[in-house]
Amino acid sequence: MDFLYLLQDLRNPFLDAIISAVTHLGEETLFMIMALVFFWCFDKKRGYYLLFTGFAGIVSIQFLKMIFRIPRPWVLDPEFPIVESARAEATGYSFPSGHTQCATALYGGISRSSKTRWVQLGGVCIVLAVAFSRMYLGVHTPKDVLVSLAIGAAWILLLYPIFQKCFEKPKFMYGTIGGVLLLALANLLFVFLYPFPADVDAVNLADAEKVACQLFAIVLAMCILYPVDHFWLKFQTDAVWWAQILKLIGGVAIILAVRLLLKEPLNALLGINLGCGVRYFLMVIAAGILWPMTFGWFARLGNK
């Protein structure tokens, strides 16, 4: 907490605004969109790499959050003030930092898979900036941030050589999918079956259960997506630039439609947790199988 109090002394309205903007670079939504840009439009192999690095890291973070159940800094020290604009998105337990992990997976993954020096340096700088922003805003401690950096970096380094071989040797991909699926299953079983103490935060536990269902459903859908793509779909990412923009807008719109329009019906029919899992399963199938079926048409746009 001493370091957070030191950062508090540096705060002013201008820095608060700048750093609040920087911290949004670590949001899960932005991570998903950026990973899909690679997956759909530029380099499918890098897209798979970024998606799995992110999913593995998010599962690891959620697992640790519920194992340690460390409150946020302002709960640990009621006298400590945070930047109020950051409070709304600082939900759940504090340790480790989800924003930091997402930033590490995305920008660190881009850096690791790029051979361009300025891209490598830029990615590292963004990761460090997001990590610093979480502490400056007062929503995470240095321990939260450092552990997330370590977890994200570990997955980046572990998965990169695997995804270099995954299209030539599918067994590497199946092994990776199986490993991440087992991790997601372990997290799912833990949050639902572990006898948490009576003083566990009910809101955080309910959120952890919902997120565990989401993550397991996402990875389970990837178990279907990759074989379908590898043996049958084999979609290509090439298209003229304006067709790429249309492809991206259309794909994101379809995913958002599945996410928003099916929420209430599925929750009413299956309950919040199972309904949420089914919805995210369908989102991945739509993003990875149904929408890429149109990519041949997009590739022909602009051709004479």
Phi, psi and chi 1 to 4 in degrees:
 res  aa     phi    psi   chi1   chi2   chi3   chi4
   1 MET       -  -25.2  -67.5  -60.2  -62.6      -
   2 ASP   -59.5  -40.9  -68.8  -19.7      -      -
   3 PHE   -66.7  -37.4 -176.7   67.0      -      -
   4 LEU   -66.9  -37.2  -63.8 -170.9      -      -
   5 TYR   -65.6  -35.0  -86.7  108.2      -      -
   6 LEU   -63.7  -43.2  177.7   63.8      -      -
   7 LEU   -67.0  -32.2  -66.5  179.4      -      -
   8 GLN   -59.1  -35.9  178.4 -160.1  -14.6      -
   9 ASP   -66.8  -18.8  -65.3  -24.9      -      -
  10 LEU   -88.0   -9.8  -57.9  177.0      -      -
  11 ARG   -68.6  143.3  -67.9  178.0 -169.5  165.4
  12 ASN  -155.8  163.1   59.9   68.0      -      -
  13 PRO   -55.3  -38.9  -27.7   35.3      -      -
  14 PHE   -65.5  -50.5  176.3   75.3      -      -
  15 LEU   -63.5  -37.9  -83.4  179.8      -      -
  16 ASP   -56.7  -44.6  -70.0   -3.2      -      -
  17 ALA   -66.8  -44.1      -      -      -      -
  18 ILE   -63.8  -48.5  -65.1  -63.4      -      -
  19 ILE   -73.7  -29.5  -65.1 -179.2      -      -
  20 SER   -63.7  -35.1  -65.8      -      -      -
  21 ALA   -69.9  -40.5      -      -      -      -
  22 VAL   -61.9  -39.6  168.4      -      -      -
  23 THR   -65.2  -23.8 -152.7      -      -      -
  24 HIS   -66.5  -17.6  -70.2  -54.5      -      -
  25 LEU   -67.4  -12.1  -64.7  174.3      -      -
  26 GLY  -104.0   13.5      -      -      -      -
  27 GLU   -75.1  147.7  -69.9 -176.3   -7.7      -
  28 GLU   -63.3  -36.9  -70.2 -177.5   10.0      -
  29 THR   -61.9  -44.5  -58.9      -      -      -
  30 LEU   -65.0  -39.6 -179.5   59.8      -      -
  31 PHE   -57.3  -46.7  159.5   76.2      -      -
  32 MET   -63.3  -44.7  -71.4  -60.4  -59.2      -
  33 ILE   -63.1  -45.6  -67.9  174.7      -      -
  34 MET   -65.4  -39.8  -70.2  -64.6  -66.4      -
  35 ALA   -64.5  -38.0      -      -      -      -
  36 LEU   -69.6  -30.9  -72.6  174.3      -      -
  37 VAL   -58.2  -45.2  167.9      -      -      -
  38 PHE   -67.5  -45.0  -79.7   93.2      -      -
  39 PHE   -63.0  -40.6 -172.9   63.9      -      -
  40 TRP   -90.3  -35.3  -74.4  -20.4      -      -
  41 CYS  -115.2  -23.8  -58.6      -      -      -
  42 PHE  -124.2  -59.8  -66.6  112.6      -      -
  43 ASP  -148.6  103.6 -174.6  -20.2      -      -
  44 LYS   -62.1  -37.5 -176.3  163.9   58.2  173.6
  45 LYS   -62.3  -45.1 -177.1 -174.8  -66.9 -174.6
  46 ARG   -66.6  -33.4  -71.5  178.0   76.7 -177.3
  47 GLY   -62.2  -47.2      -      -      -      -
  48 TYR   -58.4  -44.0  -87.5  118.4      -      -
  49 TYR   -59.9  -48.5  170.4   57.5      -      -
  50 LEU   -65.2  -42.5  -66.3  174.5      -      -
  51 LEU   -62.8  -46.3  -72.4  168.4      -      -
  52 PHE   -72.8  -33.7  -90.5   95.0      -      -
  53 THR   -61.2  -43.0  -60.2      -      -      -
  54 GLY   -66.7  -46.8      -      -      -      -
  55 PHE   -62.2  -44.9  -66.3  153.0      -      -
  56 ALA   -62.4  -40.8      -      -      -      -
  57 GLY   -67.6  -41.7      -      -      -      -
  58 ILE   -64.3  -42.6  -67.2  170.7      -      -
  59 VAL   -60.7  -44.2  174.2      -      -      -
  60 SER   -60.8  -43.1  -56.9      -      -      -
  61 ILE   -64.2  -45.7  -67.5  -64.9      -      -
  62 GLN   -63.6  -38.2  -67.6  -60.7  -40.6      -
  63 PHE   -59.2  -50.4 -145.1  146.3      -      -
  64 LEU   -67.1  -35.2  -68.6  175.4      -      -
  65 LYS   -57.0  -44.0  -80.4 -177.8  179.8  -69.9
  66 MET   -83.0  -21.6  -67.5  -51.3  -61.5      -
  67 ILE   -70.4  -46.7  -71.5  175.5      -      -
  68 PHE   -94.0  -32.4  -67.8   98.3      -      -
  69 ARG    51.3   52.6  -57.4 -174.7  -62.4  -79.7
  70 ILE   -89.4  124.9  -62.8  176.1      -      -
  71 PRO   -66.8  166.4  -18.6   31.8      -      -
  72 ARG   -67.1  160.1  -65.9  -79.5  176.1  171.1
  73 PRO   -55.9  -39.9  -28.2   35.4      -      -
  74 TRP   -74.1  -14.1   66.8   86.6      -      -
  75 VAL   -84.5  -40.3  178.4      -      -      -
  76 LEU   -63.6  -36.9  -67.4  172.3      -      -
  77 ASP  -132.6   94.4 -176.9   -5.1      -      -
  78 PRO   -59.7  -17.0  -23.3   34.0      -      -
  79 GLU   -82.2  -10.6  -60.5  -62.9  -38.6      -
  80 PHE   -84.2  124.3  176.1   69.9      -      -
  81 PRO   -91.6  144.0   31.7  -31.7      -      -
  82 ILE  -113.0  170.5   70.7  169.1      -      -
  83 VAL   -75.2  113.9  176.3      -      -      -
  84 GLU   -60.4  -29.3  -76.1  -60.1  -38.2      -
  85 SER   -65.2  -18.0   61.3      -      -      -
  86 ALA   -91.1   -8.8      -      -      -      -
  87 ARG   -66.1  -38.7 -172.3 -176.0  -64.2  -88.6
  88 ALA   -61.1  -36.0      -      -      -      -
  89 GLU   -93.0   -4.4  -65.4 -179.5   -2.8      -
  90 ALA   -92.9   70.3      -      -      -      -
  91 THR  -102.6  163.8   57.4      -      -      -
  92 GLY    77.6 -174.9      -      -      -      -
  93 TYR   -72.8  162.6  -71.5  110.1      -      -
  94 SER   -83.3  -40.0 -175.1      -      -      -
  95 PHE  -101.4  127.7  175.2   84.8      -      -
  96 PRO   -85.6 -176.0   -8.8   26.7      -      -
  97 SER   -87.2  119.0  167.1      -      -      -
  98 GLY   -69.9  -41.5      -      -      -      -
  99 HIS   -59.8  -43.5  -83.6   69.8      -      -
 100 THR   -63.9  -40.9  -57.7      -      -      -
 101 GLN   -65.1  -44.3 -170.7  -78.8  -39.2      -
 102 CYS   -61.6  -42.2  -80.4      -      -      -
 103 ALA   -64.0  -40.6      -      -      -      -
 104 THR   -64.3  -44.5  -54.1      -      -      -
 105 ALA   -63.0  -44.5      -      -      -      -
 106 LEU   -74.6  -64.3  176.0   57.9      -      -
 107 TYR   -75.0  -32.8  -52.4  107.3      -      -
 108 GLY   -68.5  -38.7      -      -      -      -
 109 GLY   -65.3  -40.8      -      -      -      -
 110 ILE   -62.5  -42.4  -68.1  173.5      -      -
 111 SER   -62.2  -44.3  -64.4      -      -      -
 112 ARG   -66.5  -32.5 -180.0   64.6 -176.3   88.8
 113 SER   -94.1    4.1   57.9      -      -      -
 114 SER  -106.4  147.7  174.9      -      -      -
 115 LYS  -104.0    3.6  -64.0 -179.5  179.8  179.7
 116 THR   -92.1  125.5  -54.9      -      -      -
 117 ARG   -62.3  -42.6  179.9   58.3   58.2   88.3
 118 TRP   -67.9  -30.7   69.6  -94.3      -      -
 119 VAL   -67.9  -43.0  172.6      -      -      -
 120 GLN   -60.4  -49.4  -64.2  171.5  -17.1      -
 121 LEU   -67.0  -40.2  -66.6  176.2      -      -
 122 GLY   -62.4  -41.5      -      -      -      -
 123 GLY   -62.8  -44.4      -      -      -      -
 124 VAL   -62.5  -41.9  171.9      -      -      -
 125 CYS   -62.8  -40.2  -71.7      -      -      -
 126 ILE   -65.8  -41.9  -65.8  175.4      -      -
 127 VAL   -58.6  -48.2  169.9      -      -      -
 128 LEU   -65.6  -35.6  -64.3  177.0      -      -
 129 ALA   -65.7  -42.7      -      -      -      -
 130 VAL   -65.2  -43.2  171.6      -      -      -
 131 ALA   -59.5  -44.8      -      -      -      -
 132 PHE   -63.7  -38.7  175.7   79.2      -      -
 133 SER   -61.9  -35.4   74.7      -      -      -
 134 ARG   -65.7  -33.9  -55.7  -50.0  -72.3  166.4
 135 MET   -79.6  -41.9  -63.9 -178.0  -70.3      -
 136 TYR   -58.9  -42.4  174.9   92.2      -      -
 137 LEU   -71.4  -15.4  -63.7  172.1      -      -
 138 GLY    86.7   15.5      -      -      -      -
 139 VAL   -99.5   -6.6  -64.9      -      -      -
 140 HIS  -146.4  152.1  -78.1  -67.8      -      -
 141 THR   -91.7  164.9   65.5      -      -      -
 142 PRO   -55.5  -36.6  -28.8   36.8      -      -
 143 LYS   -63.1  -42.6  179.2  172.1   64.2  176.5
 144 ASP   -56.2  -45.1  -59.3  -18.7      -      -
 145 VAL   -73.4  -44.3  165.9      -      -      -
 146 LEU   -65.8  -39.5  -70.6  173.1      -      -
 147 VAL   -65.7  -39.8  170.1      -      -      -
 148 SER   -64.6  -41.0  -72.2      -      -      -
 149 LEU   -59.7  -41.5  -72.8  170.9      -      -
 150 ALA   -66.6  -42.5      -      -      -      -
 151 ILE   -65.1  -46.7  -69.1  172.2      -      -
 152 GLY   -61.2  -44.4      -      -      -      -
 153 ALA   -64.3  -37.8      -      -      -      -
 154 ALA   -63.0  -44.4      -      -      -      -
 155 TRP   -67.8  -37.9  -78.3  116.2      -      -
 156 ILE   -59.3  -48.5  -72.9  170.7      -      -
 157 LEU   -71.7  -34.8  -63.2  175.2      -      -
 158 LEU   -71.8  -42.9  175.0   65.0      -      -
 159 LEU   -84.9  -22.7  -66.3 -178.6      -      -
 160 TYR   -57.4  -52.0 -178.8   73.8      -      -
 161 PRO   -65.0  -28.5   21.0  -32.0      -      -
 162 ILE   -66.0  -44.6  -66.3  174.4      -      -
 163 PHE   -76.8  -11.3  -81.7   86.9      -      -
 164 GLN   -72.2  -21.2  -67.0  -57.6  -63.5      -
 165 LYS  -112.1   -4.6  -57.9  176.2 -178.9  178.2
 166 CYS   -65.4  -29.9   66.2      -      -      -
 167 PHE   -84.3  -29.2  -74.6   92.4      -      -
 168 GLU   -81.1  -35.7  -68.0   76.4   20.7      -
 169 LYS  -128.4   89.7  -62.5 -179.1  179.0  179.6
 170 PRO   -57.8  -20.6  -25.0   34.6      -      -
 171 LYS   -61.3  -29.8   64.4 -179.5 -178.9 -179.8
 172 PHE   -65.4  -39.6  -72.9  100.5      -      -
 173 MET   -68.8  -44.4 -171.5   66.3  164.7      -
 174 TYR   -63.4  -37.9  -67.1  125.5      -      -
 175 GLY   -63.9  -40.6      -      -      -      -
 176 THR   -65.5  -47.0  -58.7      -      -      -
 177 ILE   -59.6  -44.2  -65.5  173.9      -      -
 178 GLY   -62.9  -41.2      -      -      -      -
 179 GLY   -64.7  -44.9      -      -      -      -
 180 VAL   -68.0  -35.0  178.0      -      -      -
 181 LEU   -64.8  -40.9 -176.9   64.0      -      -
 182 LEU   -64.2  -38.7  -73.0  175.8      -      -
 183 LEU   -63.7  -43.5 -178.2   62.5      -      -
 184 ALA   -65.8  -37.6      -      -      -      -
 185 LEU   -66.1  -41.6  177.5   60.9      -      -
 186 ALA   -61.0  -42.3      -      -      -      -
 187 ASN   -64.1  -41.3  178.9   56.2      -      -
 188 LEU   -61.4  -48.6 -178.1   73.3      -      -
 189 LEU   -65.7  -36.0  -65.2  175.3      -      -
 190 PHE   -63.2  -49.9  174.6   70.3      -      -
 191 VAL   -69.7  -25.9  -62.8      -      -      -
 192 PHE   -92.5  -27.0  -82.3   98.6      -      -
 193 LEU  -110.6  -20.2  -60.0 -180.0      -      -
 194 TYR   -68.5  135.1 -177.2   77.3      -      -
 195 PRO   -78.4   80.0   29.2  -35.1      -      -
 196 PHE   -63.0  148.0  -69.4  100.1      -      -
 197 PRO   -63.5  162.1   21.5  -32.2      -      -
 198 ALA   -64.1  -24.2      -      -      -      -
 199 ASP   -89.5    8.3   62.0  -11.8      -      -
 200 VAL   -63.0  142.2   67.5      -      -      -
 201 ASP   -67.8  116.3 -172.6  -73.5      -      -
 202 ALA   -63.6  -37.3      -      -      -      -
 203 VAL   -66.5  -44.5  173.9      -      -      -
 204 ASN   -65.2  -38.3  -74.8  -14.5      -      -
 205 LEU   -65.8  -43.5  178.8   57.7      -      -
 206 ALA   -62.4  -40.4      -      -      -      -
 207 ASP   -66.3  -39.1 -176.2   65.8      -      -
 208 ALA   -64.5  -37.4      -      -      -      -
 209 GLU   -64.8  -43.5  -68.7  174.1  -11.2      -
 210 LYS   -65.1  -44.5 -175.8  176.0   71.8  171.6
 211 VAL   -65.3  -37.8  171.7      -      -      -
 212 ALA   -61.9  -39.8      -      -      -      -
 213 CYS   -65.8  -41.6  -69.3      -      -      -
 214 GLN   -59.2  -50.6  -68.8  174.7   -1.0      -
 215 LEU   -66.5  -40.9  -67.2  172.0      -      -
 216 PHE   -63.9  -40.8 -179.7   74.7      -      -
 217 ALA   -64.9  -40.0      -      -      -      -
 218 ILE   -62.2  -48.9  -71.9  171.3      -      -
 219 VAL   -68.8  -36.3 -179.4      -      -      -
 220 LEU   -61.5  -41.1 -176.3   63.1      -      -
 221 ALA   -64.5  -35.5      -      -      -      -
 222 MET   -64.1  -28.7  -65.2  -64.3  -69.7      -
 223 CYS   -63.0  -27.7  -66.0      -      -      -
 224 ILE   -88.8  -41.8  -60.6  171.8      -      -
 225 LEU   -58.5  -50.2 -174.6  160.4      -      -
 226 TYR   -63.6  -49.1  176.6   74.1      -      -
 227 PRO   -60.6  -38.3  -18.0   26.5      -      -
 228 VAL   -62.2  -43.8  169.4      -      -      -
 229 ASP   -68.4  -44.0  177.2   35.2      -      -
 230 HIS   -68.2  -40.8 -178.2   73.3      -      -
 231 PHE   -98.0  -19.3  -68.7  107.1      -      -
 232 TRP  -132.4  -57.6  172.4   63.8      -      -
 233 LEU   -68.1  -54.5 -171.1   57.2      -      -
 234 LYS    47.9   48.2  -60.5  179.0 -179.2  179.9
 235 PHE   -68.1  149.5   72.0   84.8      -      -
 236 GLN  -105.3  151.5  -60.4  -61.7  -47.0      -
 237 THR   -97.7   -7.7   59.7      -      -      -
 238 ASP   -70.5  140.0  -63.0  -25.7      -      -
 239 ALA  -172.7  159.9      -      -      -      -
 240 VAL   -64.8  154.2   67.5      -      -      -
 241 TRP   -56.6  -41.3   67.5  -91.8      -      -
 242 TRP   -73.8  -26.5   53.7  -93.4      -      -
 243 ALA   -70.8  -33.2      -      -      -      -
 244 GLN   -62.5  -41.1  -62.4  -79.0   35.4      -
 245 ILE   -63.7  -44.2  -65.2  174.0      -      -
 246 LEU   -62.1  -40.7  -67.0  176.3      -      -
 247 LYS   -60.9  -45.0 -177.7 -162.0  -60.2 -175.8
 248 LEU   -66.6  -45.8 -178.6   61.9      -      -
 249 ILE   -62.5  -45.4  -66.8  173.6      -      -
 250 GLY   -63.5  -42.4      -      -      -      -
 251 GLY   -65.0  -45.2      -      -      -      -
 252 VAL   -63.4  -38.2  172.1      -      -      -
 253 ALA   -63.0  -40.9      -      -      -      -
 254 ILE   -65.7  -43.2  -71.2  174.1      -      -
 255 ILE   -63.1  -43.1  -66.6  173.9      -      -
 256 LEU   -65.4  -36.0  -71.0  176.8      -      -
 257 ALA   -63.9  -44.6      -      -      -      -
 258 VAL   -62.4  -42.6  173.9      -      -      -
 259 ARG   -65.6  -42.0 -179.1  179.7 -179.5 -179.3
 260 LEU   -89.6  -43.6  -61.8  176.2      -      -
 261 LEU   -75.2  -28.4  -63.0 -180.0      -      -
 262 LEU   -92.4   -5.7  -65.3 -176.7      -      -
 263 LYS   -59.8  -57.3 -179.5  177.6 -179.5  178.0
 264 GLU   -65.8  -45.9  -64.8  -58.3  -31.9      -
 265 PRO   -60.3  -44.8  -23.2   33.4      -      -
 266 LEU   -69.8  -39.3  -72.3  175.9      -      -
 267 ASN   -63.5  -39.8  -73.7   -5.0      -      -
 268 ALA   -68.2  -36.0      -      -      -      -
 269 LEU   -81.0  -40.7 -178.9   64.4      -      -
 270 LEU  -115.0   -8.7  -56.9  173.8      -      -
 271 GLY    93.8  163.3      -      -      -      -
 272 ILE   -64.0  -47.4  -66.9  177.1      -      -
 273 ASN   -69.3  -52.5  -69.3  -31.0      -      -
 274 LEU   -67.4  -39.2 -176.5   56.6      -      -
 275 GLY   -61.4  -40.3      -      -      -      -
 276 CYS   -65.1  -41.1 -169.3      -      -      -
 277 GLY   -63.1  -45.4      -      -      -      -
 278 VAL   -62.5  -40.6  170.7      -      -      -
 279 ARG   -63.0  -43.9 -174.4  158.2   48.0   96.3
 280 TYR   -71.9  -30.8  -85.2   75.6      -      -
 281 PHE   -60.3  -46.4  179.0   88.7      -      -
 282 LEU   -67.0  -33.9  -65.0  175.5      -      -
 283 MET   -62.2  -42.8  -73.3  166.8   58.6      -
 284 VAL   -67.5  -41.7  174.2      -      -      -
 285 ILE   -62.2  -41.6  -64.2  -60.0      -      -
 286 ALA   -64.1  -43.1      -      -      -      -
 287 ALA   -73.8  -33.8      -      -      -      -
 288 GLY  -101.1  -18.1      -      -      -      -
 289 ILE  -124.5  -57.3  -62.3  177.2      -      -
 290 LEU   -67.0  -49.6  -60.8 -179.2      -      -
 291 TRP   -67.3  -42.9 -174.9 -120.6      -      -
 292 PRO   -61.4  -17.0  -29.4   38.7      -      -
 293 MET   -63.2  -18.3  -69.3  173.3   66.1      -
 294 THR   -91.9   -3.5   68.7      -      -      -
 295 PHE   -68.7  -26.6  -72.4    3.4      -      -
 296 GLY   -63.2  -37.9      -      -      -      -
 297 TRP   -66.8  -42.8  178.5   78.4      -      -
 298 PHE   -63.0  -35.8  -80.5  103.4      -      -
 299 ALA   -66.0  -27.1      -      -      -      -
 300 ARG   -84.4  -13.3  -67.4 -170.4  -66.4  -87.1
 301 LEU   -64.9  135.2  -70.5  178.8      -      -
 302 GLY    89.4  -12.3      -      -      -      -
 303 ASN   -80.5  144.8  -68.0  -22.1      -      -
 304 LYS   -75.3      -  -65.8 -177.2  179.1  179.6
